[in-house]
């Protein structure tokens, strides 16, 4: 799975969370494992996603 596909799944999960996943208490990690991703692959891709988005948010916030 590419990083772009991973991010698209994250956006889909966020859009559907209130109607589908909140009641079942399905977090994003569980959602991706249900889609067939291994826990190690999820951890790796999620760390990459968080690192890049953390930098982007902070660079915008601090005006870099």
Secondary structure as a PSIPRED ss2 file (coil, helix, strand):
# PSIPRED VFORMAT (PSIPRED V4.0)

   1 X C   1.000  0.000  0.000
   2 X C   1.000  0.000  0.000
   3 X H   0.000  1.000  0.000
   4 X H   0.000  1.000  0.000
   5 X H   0.000  1.000  0.000
   6 X H   0.000  1.000  0.000
   7 X H   0.000  1.000  0.000
   8 X H   0.000  1.000  0.000
   9 X H   0.000  1.000  0.000
  10 X H   0.000  1.000  0.000
  11 X H   0.000  1.000  0.000
  12 X H   0.000  1.000  0.000
  13 X H   0.000  1.000  0.000
  14 X H   0.000  1.000  0.000
  15 X H   0.000  1.000  0.000
  16 X H   0.000  1.000  0.000
  17 X H   0.000  1.000  0.000
  18 X H   0.000  1.000  0.000
  19 X H   0.000  1.000  0.000
  20 X H   0.000  1.000  0.000
  21 X H   0.000  1.000  0.000
  22 X H   0.000  1.000  0.000
  23 X H   0.000  1.000  0.000
  24 X H   0.000  1.000  0.000
  25 X C   1.000  0.000  0.000
  26 X C   1.000  0.000  0.000
  27 X C   1.000  0.000  0.000
  28 X H   0.000  1.000  0.000
  29 X H   0.000  1.000  0.000
  30 X H   0.000  1.000  0.000
  31 X H   0.000  1.000  0.000
  32 X H   0.000  1.000  0.000
  33 X H   0.000  1.000  0.000
  34 X H   0.000  1.000  0.000
  35 X C   1.000  0.000  0.000
  36 X C   1.000  0.000  0.000
  37 X C   1.000  0.000  0.000
  38 X C   1.000  0.000  0.000
  39 X H   0.000  1.000  0.000
  40 X H   0.000  1.000  0.000
  41 X H   0.000  1.000  0.000
  42 X H   0.000  1.000  0.000
  43 X H   0.000  1.000  0.000
  44 X H   0.000  1.000  0.000
  45 X H   0.000  1.000  0.000
  46 X H   0.000  1.000  0.000
  47 X H   0.000  1.000  0.000
  48 X H   0.000  1.000  0.000
  49 X H   0.000  1.000  0.000
  50 X H   0.000  1.000  0.000
  51 X H   0.000  1.000  0.000
  52 X H   0.000  1.000  0.000
  53 X H   0.000  1.000  0.000
  54 X H   0.000  1.000  0.000
  55 X H   0.000  1.000  0.000
  56 X H   0.000  1.000  0.000
  57 X H   0.000  1.000  0.000
  58 X H   0.000  1.000  0.000
  59 X H   0.000  1.000  0.000
  60 X H   0.000  1.000  0.000
  61 X H   0.000  1.000  0.000
  62 X C   1.000  0.000  0.000
  63 X C   1.000  0.000  0.000
  64 X C   1.000  0.000  0.000
